[in-house]
C-alpha cells in the first residue's frame, strides 16, 4: 500500500469514527467506496475484527503494509479510548510525509528530464548527424583539428558500441537493484553516500530530521515513553542512517544518557544532527518541553527544506541550460571548424 492509499484510508476512518459510526460499519463503508484491489485486504481486516481482533492487530497481520509506527499508535488509541484522535494525528503525520516526498520529487524530476533529453540528443547527433559530416571531411586533404578528430572518434565508438553501452547500462541498473533489495549493507552505503554529497546533503538532512522529529513528537504526544518512541522510530524508518542512529540513541538512553547527549554520541560525524538541533533538544529536555521542541524542530527543518529547494531550483535551471549550451556549442564548433579553416586556405 502506498502513502496516498494509507492517507485516504486514515482520513476516511477518522472522519467516520468522529461522526459516531461504529468501527466495523466504518470499515464496511470504506470498503464499498474503494476499488477492487483494496477490497481484498479490507475484507481480511473486517473478518479479523469480526473474529475479535483489535484494529491494530488486524492491520498488523493484513497484507497491505501498515508499519509498526502506524499500528503502535492505533493500539495506544484503542487502549486509551481515543482512537479517532490518534487517527487524526496519524493523518496529519501522513500529510507531512506526502508533502516532503512531493517536494523531493519536484527537485529531482526536472534535472532528470533535462539529463535524459540531453543524453538522447547527444546520442542522436553522434549516430546520425556527425557521420554525414565525416564524409565531407574525408574529401579534405588538410589535417582535421584535434577537437574534430576527437568528436569523429567518439561518433564511431558510439555507432559501434551503442548496443553494448545500452546493455551495460541496463545490466548495471539490474545488478544495482538486486543488491539494493537483497543487501542491507548496500542500502546503508547508499544512504550514507547521499548524505555526503555536497549539493544534496543539507537537503536530505532537513528531510530526515523533519521526519524523525515529527515521528518522536507524535509518539510522545500520544503518551509513548521516550525509550519506546526511539525503538519504534528505528523499526519504522526507511533510511538506514536514521535507523542506526535511533538504535544507538535507544541503547544510550537505556544506559541513562539524556537525549541530546545520546544524539551527539550517536552522530559523531554529524551526518544528521546539526549543532543547533542538538542545542534545541537540550533546551527542550532541560525545560521539560521536549515534545514542543520536537514539533518546533520538525516545522523548522521543513521551512529550511523549502528554502533549500527554492535556491537549488533557481541554481539548477540556469546551470543545466549553460551545460547543454556548452556541449552543443562545442559540437557545432568541432563540426564547422574544419570548414572555416578550409575557407581561410582557399
ABEGO torsion letter per residue (X at the ends): XBAAAAAAAAAAAAAAAAAGBBAAAAAAAAAAABBAAAAAAAAAAAAAAAAGBBAAAAAAABAAGBBAAAAAAAAAAAAAGAAAAAAAAAAAAAAAAAAAAAAAAAAAAAAAAAAAAAAAAAAAAAAAAAAAAAAAAAABABBBBAAAAAAAAAAAAAAAAAAAAAAAAAAAAAAAAAAAAABAAAAAAAAAAAAABAAAAAAAAAAAAAAAAAAAAAAAAAGBBAAAAAAAAAAABABAAAAAAAAAAAAAAAAGBBAAAAAAAABAAGAABBAAAAAAAAAAAAAGAAAAAAAAAAAAAAAAAAAAAAAAAAAAAAAAAAAAAAAAAAAAAAAAAAAAAAAAAX
